[in-house]
Amino acid sequence: MTIYPSGRVPELKSLKEYFFAWRDVVVSYERFIDVVFEHMMRRFGPARLRLVPTTKLRGGISSRLVVDSDWSVRGGEESFRDEGWGSSRSG
């Protein structure tokens, strides 16, 4: 998770407890990332939030999802420069 706060910052212990609360919830990982993203945006209102969960399913198949609040991901003008994600974007 990458977060550029604009006021409120999640406490690490609270964040851990929030994710632990999902342990016994049966939900698809696509829905999970959408709900967590929505909760974080509503609760903390960050300038930017990027979630990148990686799941390892049975049979050796894994999946990596990305959700990002930065407009460049949605076709707009990028406000932040983040070199650490292995992005193929130039600029």
C-alpha positions as CSV (number, residue, x, y, z in Angstrom):
1,M,0.0,0.0,0.0
2,T,1.2,3.5,-0.9
3,I,-0.5,6.4,0.7
4,Y,0.2,10.1,0.3
5,P,-1.8,11.5,3.3
6,S,-3.7,14.8,3.2
7,G,-4.4,15.0,6.9
8,R,-5.2,11.6,8.5
9,V,-2.8,8.8,8.5
10,P,-3.7,5.2,9.4
11,E,-2.0,3.8,12.5
12,L,-0.1,0.6,11.7
13,K,-1.7,-1.4,14.5
14,S,-5.2,-0.3,13.4
15,L,-4.4,-1.2,9.8
16,K,-3.2,-4.7,10.9
17,E,-6.4,-5.2,12.9
18,Y,-8.6,-4.0,9.9
19,F,-7.0,-6.6,7.6
20,F,-7.1,-9.3,10.2
21,A,-10.9,-8.7,10.5
22,W,-11.2,-9.9,6.8
23,R,-9.7,-13.3,7.7
24,D,-13.0,-15.2,8.0
25,V,-14.9,-13.2,5.4
26,V,-15.6,-15.1,2.2
27,V,-15.2,-12.6,-0.7
28,S,-13.4,-12.6,-4.0
29,Y,-10.1,-10.8,-4.1
30,E,-11.5,-8.4,-6.7
31,R,-14.3,-7.3,-4.4
32,F,-11.9,-7.2,-1.4
33,I,-9.6,-4.7,-3.1
34,D,-12.5,-2.5,-4.2
35,V,-14.0,-2.5,-0.7
36,V,-10.7,-1.8,1.1
37,F,-9.9,1.0,-1.4
38,E,-13.3,2.6,-0.8
39,H,-13.0,2.3,3.0
40,M,-9.5,3.9,3.0
41,M,-10.5,6.7,0.6
42,R,-13.6,7.5,2.7
43,R,-11.9,7.2,6.1
44,F,-8.5,8.9,5.4
45,G,-9.1,11.0,2.2
46,P,-5.5,10.7,1.0
47,A,-4.1,12.7,-1.8
48,R,-3.1,9.4,-3.4
49,L,-3.8,5.7,-2.5
50,R,-2.4,2.7,-4.3
51,L,-3.2,-0.8,-3.3
52,V,-1.3,-3.8,-4.8
53,P,-2.4,-7.1,-3.2
54,T,-0.8,-10.3,-4.5
55,T,-2.7,-13.6,-3.9
56,K,-1.3,-17.1,-4.1
57,L,-4.1,-19.5,-4.9
58,R,-4.0,-23.3,-4.8
59,G,-2.4,-24.9,-7.8
60,G,0.4,-22.4,-8.0
61,I,-1.6,-19.7,-9.7
62,S,-1.1,-16.2,-8.3
63,S,-2.8,-12.9,-9.1
64,R,-1.7,-9.3,-8.7
65,L,-4.3,-6.6,-8.7
66,V,-3.6,-2.8,-8.7
67,V,-6.0,0.0,-7.8
68,D,-4.7,3.6,-7.8
69,S,-6.4,6.9,-7.2
70,D,-3.9,8.8,-9.3
71,W,-5.6,10.2,-12.5
72,S,-2.8,9.0,-14.9
73,V,-4.0,5.5,-14.3
74,R,-7.4,6.6,-15.5
75,G,-6.1,8.6,-18.4
76,G,-5.7,12.0,-16.8
77,E,-2.7,14.0,-15.8
78,E,-0.3,12.4,-13.3
79,S,0.1,14.3,-10.0
80,F,2.7,12.0,-8.4
81,R,5.9,10.3,-9.6
82,D,6.4,6.8,-8.2
83,E,9.5,5.0,-9.6
84,G,9.4,2.0,-7.2
85,W,6.5,0.1,-8.8
86,G,8.3,-1.3,-11.9
87,S,6.0,0.7,-14.1
88,S,6.7,0.7,-17.8
89,R,5.6,4.4,-18.1
90,S,8.1,6.8,-19.4
91,G,8.6,10.4,-18.2
